[in-house]
Amino acid sequence: MDAFYASVEQRDNPDLRGKPVAVGGSRERGVVAAASYEARKFGVRSAMPSVTAKRQCPDLIFVKPRFEVYKAVSQQIREIFAEHTPIIEPLSLDEAYLDVTENLQNIPLARDVALAIRAKIKEVTGLNASAGISYNKFLAKLASDHRKPNGQYVITPEMGPTFVETLPVGKFHGIGPATSAKMNSLGLYTGLDMRNQSLEFMQANFGKAGSYYYWISRGVDSREVHADRIRKSVGAENTFSADLTDFNAMLVELEPLIDKVWRYCEGAGNPGRTVTLKIKFNDFEIITRSRSVSVAVSCRGDLERLSVALLLNEMPVTKPVRLLGVSLSSLQSEIQAEPQFNLPL
């Protein structure tokens, strides 16, 4: 979906159409969750601090997120997907992989399946979607960004290797800023640079991920589309209106985060074994600390004790704390495919 949260808000409020819109908090400590294309022209991006976004776009309009509305629209979109294929792997509320090799409408070309789905989404929700079509997940993801907004692009098997070789490493799905910088320091700037390296070189410098990078630089990705993706973790986090330095104040802020995570696990019957504490300091440095136990966390009290112990190990903190997060991973049972995201407070 194109600028999903912001597009929903512009759809539901005509006064916002054609204007730069950011979904998120407008306060000093707020963060942009999504930005309209009008706002993106000014460099406004998701995860950007609201004060920075406002500085770059003085006319930016902030709208509070309505996650229940976004979830409802997402369900409408999934129902449209299901009219074409049962093999759907959601990545988030606004994105999914579909295997349409054998589609329910018997449409011969994947290109035409994508056109039909996008037209139906527009008819039902009034929103624009973009699509990428290719012979594997990695290239389909790249293709989906190639004609945004409201477009689609096909990467054929003949095009795949050439398309990848000219791509900057920072544009590869799964390669973030830190990995991109490391690659640049090793003289790797494009897909071709990566492709010229041996598997041993990539593994030595990037560990297990090195094998993935080695193959995608050749346009090879053997991952299947999994209709019932297992959710591996659930987390909640909060950015504070004022920085915290006091341990007891942090304990107070941890309570609702622990409640959110445990409510999900209890409701889904899906406990986990690894508790992770996330801390973001006022200089935006982020640290994570984890502890795994031999059996699944069985009650909220256990989750709280492990979380507090992780926090206690970091005390006294050397810098004011801007954000705290708690997550539980290594979830134990399969549940129906569901997007992974931090539960909003």
Secondary structure, DSSP 8 states (H G I E B T S, - for coil): --SHHHHHHHHH-GGGTTS-EEEE--STT-BEEEE-HHHHTTT--TT-BHHHHHHH-TT-EEE---HHHHHHHHHHHHHHHHTT-S-EEEEETTEEEE--TT-TT--S-HHHHHHHHHHHHHHHHS----EEEESSHHHHHHHHHHT-SS-EEEE-TTTHHHHHHTSBGGGSTT--HHHHHHHHHTT--BHHHHHTS-HHHHHHHHTHHHHHHHHHTTT-------SS----EEEEEEEEEEEE--HHHHHHHHHHHHHHHHHHHHHHT---SEEEEEEEETT--EEEEEEE-SS---SHHHHHHHHHHHHHHT-S-SS-EEEEEEEEES--S--------EE--
